[in-house]
Amino acid sequence: MLLHLSASTILVIITVLFHGTGLALFARILRNELREERLHHIPAFSFRSMFFTLGLVLALFVLHGIEIWLYAFFYLIVGAIGDLETAVYYSTISYAGIGYDDRYIVPAWRLVAAIEGINGLLLLGWSTAFFVTMITRLSR
């Protein structure tokens, strides 16, 4: 169990650092966009703002996707799941807190999947808070 908790801790640290870095980069891009909109007197609800928002949503999807794939590759490397498609599927449902069942993973590694679920929910919540803040700033 100590091995599984250690592996989970390392994965959580990596994903939190990666996620925080991604959101910090997105925040910097947002500040630049706001500066441009003010400078050129672009209305808050313009096509430019709409495309910027869409771009941010897609960027958040990519950020979460990379984190999901990290867990999927981990499951493959340790032999917890046998093939890439199943590993990505299982990681996605674990990360999103859906968690249909444990039949895809070797029972010894279920604890890592459970912690991935907690980690994913926290990171999704963090992204949601960031997105709400971004929308609030863009609508000013």
Secondary structure in CASP SS format (residue, H / E / C, confidence):
PFRMAT SS
TARGET T0000
AUTHOR 0000-0000-0000
METHOD secondary structure of the structure
MODEL  1
M C 1.00
L H 1.00
L H 1.00
H H 1.00
L H 1.00
S H 1.00
A H 1.00
S H 1.00
T H 1.00
I H 1.00
L H 1.00
V H 1.00
I H 1.00
I H 1.00
T H 1.00
V H 1.00
L H 1.00
F H 1.00
H H 1.00
G H 1.00
T H 1.00
G H 1.00
L H 1.00
A H 1.00
L H 1.00
F H 1.00
A H 1.00
R H 1.00
I H 1.00
L H 1.00
R H 1.00
N H 1.00
E H 1.00
L H 1.00
R H 1.00
E H 1.00
E H 1.00
R H 1.00
L H 1.00
H C 1.00
H C 1.00
I C 1.00
P C 1.00
A C 1.00
F C 1.00
S C 1.00
F H 1.00
R H 1.00
S H 1.00
M H 1.00
F H 1.00
F H 1.00
T H 1.00
L H 1.00
G H 1.00
L H 1.00
V H 1.00
L H 1.00
A H 1.00
L H 1.00
F H 1.00
V H 1.00
L H 1.00
H H 1.00
G H 1.00
I H 1.00
E H 1.00
I H 1.00
W H 1.00
L H 1.00
Y H 1.00
A H 1.00
F H 1.00
F H 1.00
Y H 1.00
L H 1.00
I H 1.00
V H 1.00
G C 1.00
A C 1.00
I C 1.00
G C 1.00
D C 1.00
L H 1.00
E H 1.00
T H 1.00
A H 1.00
V H 1.00
Y H 1.00
Y H 1.00
S H 1.00
T H 1.00
I H 1.00
S H 1.00
Y H 1.00
A C 1.00
G C 1.00
I C 1.00
G C 1.00
Y C 1.00
D C 1.00
D C 1.00
R C 1.00
Y C 1.00
I C 1.00
V C 1.00
P H 1.00
A H 1.00
W H 1.00
R H 1.00
L H 1.00
V H 1.00
A H 1.00
A H 1.00
I H 1.00
E H 1.00
G H 1.00
I H 1.00
N H 1.00
G H 1.00
L H 1.00
L H 1.00
L H 1.00
L H 1.00
G H 1.00
W H 1.00
S H 1.00
T H 1.00
A H 1.00
F H 1.00
F H 1.00
V H 1.00
T H 1.00
M H 1.00
I H 1.00
T H 1.00
R H 1.00
L H 1.00
S C 1.00
R C 1.00
END
